[in-house]
């Protein structure tokens, strides 16, 4: 039955579990909440709102069923002293100046990822020192500039999902660690963990990983064994870094206890493993696979948010969203003018107005030369803004044709 909306203004401190928030005292786009309307299903929802609002408007006709508090499922472990926010990072090198070093670091990581898989197939052990040596130039680049390496990575994707996933997850882990304010050596460990997270899949049959349809129960159980295979590879190589081991072991655990291999829940999952689960899922969703099309990076973030406090820890999902921005670097977008553009660089002060490169005219015909526009600082009479995000390859557009020489 339809009803007239009856709202009541409520200070956030006075909110109660079961209420439904219909409006904020600020713009929804200035918060990590992607949809207009927020059910208060747990105290954690009130805590998150308090970071952005003093008061809200509650729909008096709607009530919410309280959520199960997942974090109480398991005891809280002793905090990892290495993964504590101690630093505030800012870009120290301009985007354009960092690009050559980012390109060199990406190429080095890609070559190492390919060699790594070949070594495992050949029965050769991983060299832990070589892993760190491969990721350090990337970490240094990410610490100098938050966008340059992501820009290069978005343009230089390899055909193999295995290599692409390893490099992307390593980069995302470094950026996530930077955003969280961890020390440099801790970020190197996270980057190494991202690179090795799915190393056990190198031991699985190629035809299984490249399947174009659903897996049988037997095939699914075999696929899950890549976690134990990965740990065996680390043991054989003598990899002792706790963050690396935690990420390989727990990146398929889920905050509500529904994951594998151990069914850990809440904060019983190490922090690096909770971060790895978000990273792994985000990149898998936003990358084409043999059995499904990719979704846009923006939509992948929205889907992660939909799984907050169930599959993924809500606070970490919000931090990951803030790390990448509303429209992550490398996202293909359509502007209000009809033009198609690619996001090049974030504007931290205006998350909805990044720097973009316009690739087509309004009729979607490709431009001979791209046009760079900072949506936050526009001088043209035409005011451009992002209308929607697009999946990779939309309208037959391949940004590499413009930027990769």
C-alpha positions in Angstrom: 0.0 0.0 0.0 1.3 3.5 -0.9 1.7 6.0 2.0 2.7 9.6 2.4 6.3 10.0 3.7 6.4 11.2 7.3 9.8 12.3 8.4 11.2 13.2 11.7 14.5 15.0 12.3 16.7 13.0 14.7 20.2 13.6 16.0 22.5 10.7 15.1 23.2 10.1 18.7 19.5 9.5 19.3 19.0 7.0 16.5 17.8 3.5 17.4 18.3 0.2 15.7 15.2 -0.5 13.6 14.8 3.1 12.2 15.1 3.9 8.5 17.0 7.0 7.5 15.5 8.7 4.5 17.6 11.9 4.3 20.9 13.3 5.7 22.1 16.7 6.7 24.6 16.6 3.8 24.7 15.3 0.2 24.6 11.5 -0.1 27.5 11.7 -2.6 29.7 13.1 0.1 29.3 9.9 2.2 30.3 6.3 1.4 26.6 5.3 1.4 25.8 4.7 -2.3 22.0 4.6 -2.2 19.5 7.1 -0.9 17.9 5.4 2.1 19.8 3.7 5.0 18.3 1.0 7.3 19.7 1.1 10.8 20.1 -2.6 11.4 22.9 -2.5 14.0 24.8 0.0 16.2 27.6 -0.1 13.6 25.3 1.8 11.2 24.8 4.6 13.7 28.5 4.7 14.4 29.2 5.1 10.6 26.6 7.8 10.2 28.1 9.8 13.1 31.3 10.3 11.1 29.4 12.3 8.4 26.2 13.7 10.0 25.0 15.5 13.1 21.3 14.8 12.4 19.3 12.9 9.9 15.6 12.4 8.8 13.8 9.2 9.7 10.9 7.7 7.8 8.4 7.0 10.5 6.5 4.4 8.5 9.4 2.1 7.9 11.0 -0.3 10.4 14.1 -2.5 10.0 14.8 -6.0 11.3 18.0 -5.8 13.4 21.0 -7.5 11.9 23.0 -10.3 13.6 26.3 -8.8 15.0 28.9 -10.8 13.2 31.9 -9.4 15.0 30.8 -11.1 18.2 31.0 -14.6 16.6 34.7 -14.9 17.5 37.0 -13.4 20.1 39.0 -10.4 19.1 42.7 -11.3 18.5 45.6 -9.3 19.7 46.0 -6.3 17.3 48.9 -6.6 14.8 51.3 -3.9 15.7 52.6 -3.7 12.1 49.1 -2.8 10.7 48.4 0.3 12.7 47.8 3.8 11.2 50.8 5.9 11.9 51.3 7.9 8.7 49.3 10.4 6.6 50.5 10.1 3.0 50.2 12.8 0.4 51.3 12.9 -3.2 54.9 14.1 -3.4 55.4 13.9 -7.2 53.2 15.2 -9.9 51.1 12.6 -11.8 52.9 13.2 -15.2 56.4 13.1 -13.6 55.7 9.8 -11.9 54.3 8.0 -15.0 57.7 6.8 -16.4 58.7 5.3 -13.1 55.3 3.7 -12.7 55.5 2.2 -16.2 58.9 0.8 -15.4 57.7 -0.7 -12.1 54.7 -2.2 -13.7 56.7 -3.8 -16.5 59.1 -5.3 -13.9 56.2 -6.7 -11.8 54.5 -8.2 -14.8 57.7 -10.0 -15.9 58.2 -11.3 -12.4 54.6 -12.6 -12.2 55.0 -14.5 -15.4 58.4 -15.9 -14.2 56.8 -16.8 -10.9 54.1 -19.0 -12.5 56.7 -20.6 -14.8 58.9 -21.4 -11.8 56.1 -23.1 -9.9 55.1 -25.1 -12.9 58.7 -26.2 -13.2 58.9 -27.2 -9.5 61.3 -24.4 -8.6 60.9 -22.6 -5.2 59.9 -19.0 -4.8 62.7 -16.7 -3.7 61.1 -14.5 -1.0 63.8 -11.8 -1.5 62.9 -11.7 -5.2 59.2 -11.1 -4.4 60.0 -8.1 -2.3 62.4 -6.8 -4.9 59.6 -7.0 -7.5 57.0 -5.1 -5.4 59.2 -2.4 -3.9 59.4 -0.2 -7.0 55.6 -0.4 -7.3 55.1 0.5 -3.6 57.5 3.4 -3.9 55.5 4.7 -6.9 52.2 4.3 -5.1 53.5 6.2 -2.1 54.8 9.1 -4.3 51.6 9.3 -6.4 48.2 7.7 -5.6 47.1 7.5 -9.3 50.1 7.1 -11.6 50.6 3.3 -11.2 46.8 2.6 -11.3 46.7 4.5 -14.5 49.5 2.5 -16.1 48.0 -0.8 -14.7 44.6 0.0 -16.2 46.1 0.4 -19.7 48.6 -2.4 -19.7 46.5 -5.4 -18.9 47.9 -8.8 -20.0 45.9 -11.5 -21.7 46.4 -13.9 -18.8 44.0 -13.4 -15.9 46.5 -15.0 -13.6 49.2 -12.5 -14.2 46.8 -9.6 -14.4 45.1 -10.5 -11.1 48.4 -10.9 -9.3 49.7 -7.5 -10.3 46.4 -5.8 -9.7 45.9 -7.3 -6.3 49.4 -6.3 -5.3 48.8 -2.8 -6.4 45.4 -2.5 -4.7 47.0 -3.9 -1.5 49.7 -1.2 -1.6 47.2 1.6 -2.2 44.9 0.2 0.5 47.8 0.1 3.0 48.8 3.7 2.0 45.3 4.9 2.6 45.2 3.2 6.0 48.4 4.9 7.0 50.5 1.8 7.6 54.3 2.1 7.6 56.3 1.5 4.4 57.6 -2.0 5.3 54.1 -3.2 6.2 52.8 -1.9 2.9 55.6 -3.9 1.1 54.4 -7.0 3.0 50.8 -6.4 1.9 51.9 -5.9 -1.7 53.9 -9.1 -1.6 50.8 -10.9 -0.2 48.6 -9.5 -3.0 51.1 -10.8 -5.6 51.2 -14.3 -4.0 47.5 -14.5 -2.9 46.4 -17.0 -5.6 49.8 -18.6 -6.2 48.3 -22.0 -5.4 46.2 -21.8 -8.6 49.3 -22.5 -10.6 49.0 -26.0 -9.3 45.5 -26.5 -10.6 44.7 -27.8 -14.1 44.6 -25.1 -16.8 41.3 -26.4 -18.1 39.7 -26.0 -14.7 40.7 -22.3 -14.4 39.6 -21.5 -17.9 36.2 -23.1 -17.7 33.4 -21.2 -19.5 30.6 -22.5 -17.4 29.7 -23.5 -13.8 31.8 -26.0 -11.9 30.6 -29.3 -10.6 30.8 -30.0 -6.9 34.0 -32.0 -7.4 35.6 -29.2 -9.5 34.6 -26.6 -6.9 36.3 -28.6 -4.1 39.4 -28.9 -6.3 39.4 -25.2 -6.9 39.2 -24.5 -3.2 42.4 -26.4 -2.7 44.4 -23.6 -4.2 44.6 -22.1 -0.7 46.3 -25.2 0.8 48.5 -25.5 -2.3 49.5 -21.8 -1.9 50.5 -22.4 1.7 52.5 -25.4 0.7 54.4 -23.3 -1.9 55.1 -20.7 0.8 56.3 -23.4 3.2 58.6 -24.9 0.6 60.1 -21.4 -0.2 60.5 -20.6 3.5 58.2 -17.5 3.3 57.7 -16.5 6.9 56.2 -12.9 6.5 53.0 -13.1 8.6 51.0 -10.7 6.4 51.9 -12.7 3.3 50.9 -15.9 4.9 47.7 -14.5 6.4 46.6 -13.1 3.0 47.2 -16.4 1.2 45.5 -18.4 3.9 42.5 -16.3 4.6 41.6 -14.2 1.5 38.5 -16.5 1.0 37.3 -16.3 4.6 34.2 -14.1 5.0 33.2 -11.8 7.9 30.0 -13.8 8.5 31.8 -17.1 8.7 30.6 -18.3 5.3 34.1 -18.5 3.7 36.8 -21.2 3.5 39.0 -23.0 4.4 38.4 -22.6 8.1 35.0 -20.8 8.3 36.6 -18.0 10.4 34.3 -15.1 11.3 34.6 -11.4 12.3 37.9 -10.3 13.7 39.2 -13.9 14.0 40.2 -13.3 10.4 43.5 -11.3 10.4 43.2 -7.7 9.3 45.4 -8.4 6.2 43.1 -11.3 5.3 40.0 -9.1 5.7 41.6 -6.6 3.4 42.7 -9.3 0.9 39.1 -10.6 0.7 37.9 -7.1 -0.4 40.7 -6.7 -2.9 40.4 -10.1 -4.4 36.6 -9.8 -4.9 36.7 -6.3 -6.3 39.3 -7.1 -9.0 37.5 -10.4 -9.9 34.2 -8.6 -10.4 35.7 -5.8 -12.5 37.7 -8.1 -14.8 36.4 -10.2 -17.6 36.4 -13.9 -17.0 35.7 -16.9 -19.3 32.3 -17.4 -17.6 31.0 -13.9 -17.2 31.5 -10.3 -18.3 33.1 -7.7 -16.1 31.1 -5.0 -14.2 32.4 -1.4 -14.0 34.7 -0.5 -11.2 32.1 1.8 -9.7 29.5 -1.0 -9.7 32.0 -3.5 -8.2 32.4 -1.0 -5.3 28.7 -0.8 -4.9 28.3 -4.5 -4.8 31.1 -4.7 -2.1 29.1 -2.1 -0.1 26.0 -4.3 -0.4 27.9 -7.1 1.3 29.2 -5.0 4.2 29.0 -6.6 7.6 28.1 -9.9 5.9 30.8 -11.1 3.6 33.1 -8.1 4.4 33.8 -5.9 7.4 31.8 -2.7 6.8 34.4 -0.3 8.1 37.1 -1.8 5.8 34.7 -1.6 2.8 34.2 2.1 3.4 37.9 2.7 3.7 38.5 0.8 0.4 35.8 3.0 -1.3 37.5 6.1 0.1 40.9 4.8 -1.1 39.8 4.2 -4.7 37.3 7.1 -5.1 33.7 7.0 -6.4 35.0 6.5 -9.9 38.3 4.6 -9.6 41.2 5.5 -11.9 40.9 3.6 -15.1 37.0 3.7 -15.1 35.3 4.2 -18.4 32.5 6.8 -17.9 29.8 8.6 -20.0 29.5 12.3 -19.5 26.3 14.4 -19.5 27.4 15.6 -23.0 27.2 12.0 -24.4 31.0 11.9 -24.6 32.9 8.8 -23.3 35.9 9.4 -21.1 38.3 7.4 -18.9 39.2 8.5 -15.4 42.9 9.4 -15.1 43.3 10.9 -11.7 41.3 11.5 -8.5 40.4 14.9 -7.0 40.4 14.2 -3.3 38.5 17.4 -2.5 35.7 16.5 -5.0 35.3 12.8 -5.3 32.6 13.1 -8.1 34.8 15.3 -10.2 38.0 13.5 -11.2 40.4 14.4 -14.0 39.3 12.5 -17.2 40.5 12.0 -20.8 37.6 12.4 -23.3 37.9 9.7 -26.0 34.7 10.2 -28.2 32.3 12.8 -29.4 28.7 12.8 -28.1 27.7 10.4 -30.9 30.3 7.9 -29.5 32.5 8.3 -32.6 36.2 8.1 -31.6 38.3 11.2 -31.4 41.6 11.3 -33.2 43.2 12.8 -30.2 42.0 12.6 -26.6 41.1 15.7 -24.6 42.0 16.0 -20.9 39.5 17.8 -18.7 39.6 18.4 -14.9 36.0 18.2 -14.0 36.7 20.1 -10.8 38.3 23.1 -12.6 36.5 23.6 -15.9 37.1 26.7 -18.0 34.8 25.8 -21.0 31.3 27.1 -21.3 30.1 23.5 -21.4 29.9 22.1 -17.9 30.7 18.4 -18.0 29.9 15.9 -15.3 29.8 12.1 -15.0 26.4 10.7 -15.9 27.1 7.0 -15.5 29.9 4.4 -15.5 30.5 1.9 -18.3 31.9 -1.6 -18.4 35.3 -2.0 -20.1 35.0 -2.2 -23.9 31.7 -0.3 -24.1 31.1 1.2 -27.6 34.1 -0.7 -28.9 36.4 1.7 -27.0 39.9 0.5 -26.1 41.8 3.3 -24.2 45.1 1.6 -24.9 44.8 2.7 -28.5 45.2 6.3 -27.3 47.8 5.9 -24.6 49.9 2.8 -25.1 52.7 3.4 -27.6 
